[in-house]
Amino acid sequence: MKYSAQFGEGKETRARAIEIPREAAGPKVDVVLDGKNALWEVSPMPGGGYSLVGPDSRHAEATVHRLPDGRLRVHVGGDVFEFEFLDELTARAQQAAGAKGKRKSSDVKAAIPGRVLRILVKPGDVVTAKQPLLVLEAMKMENDVRSTRDGTIRSVEVVAGQAVGAGDVLVRFAPET
C-alpha cells in the first residue's frame, strides 16, 4: 500500500512517501521511504509500544497514540512526531485542492476512556489551537483535552462526572464561515 505521511501544518507541512507491501507480516517489514528500500524489524513490547531495529541496526522504542483529530503522535526515544497517513488518492486530492482541501475536524474526541472532571468552555466561546477545553481523569491522572484548532465552540457533548470511552465526542466546533 502506498501512503503519504503529512508532518506539520500550514506552511510547515512536509510529506514523505511511504510504501508498505501488502504481504508485510511478521516482525520484519520492508518499507520504501521516499523511494529508498529499508528493512525494519518491528516487535510489540509488553505494556504497549514497539521495539524498532532499523536497516542500520540502530534500536529505538516507539509508542503510538491516535489524536482526537485522527493524526498519530509517535514517541521515538526522546523525539515526538505528529502526522497523518493518507492513502495515495486522498493525498493527491488534498494536494490538488491546496489549503482548502485540508480537513479541519469539527469534533474533539476522547483519545482514552475516562471521566470528565471539569468543563472549561461553553457554546459560543472562541478558542485557539491547543487551548484546554476540559479536564479528563484517566488512570488516576488529570489530562487536559485541548483544542485541535482555532474556532468557535458549537456544543459541549458531555457533563462533569460523565464517563466517556475512547473516540466519544466531547466538544463540537461551529462550521467555519
Summary of the structure (lengths in Angstrom):
residues: 177
radius of gyration: 18.6
end to end distance: 36.2
largest distance: 52.9
contacts: 456
relative contact order: 0.14
helix: 10%
strand: 51%
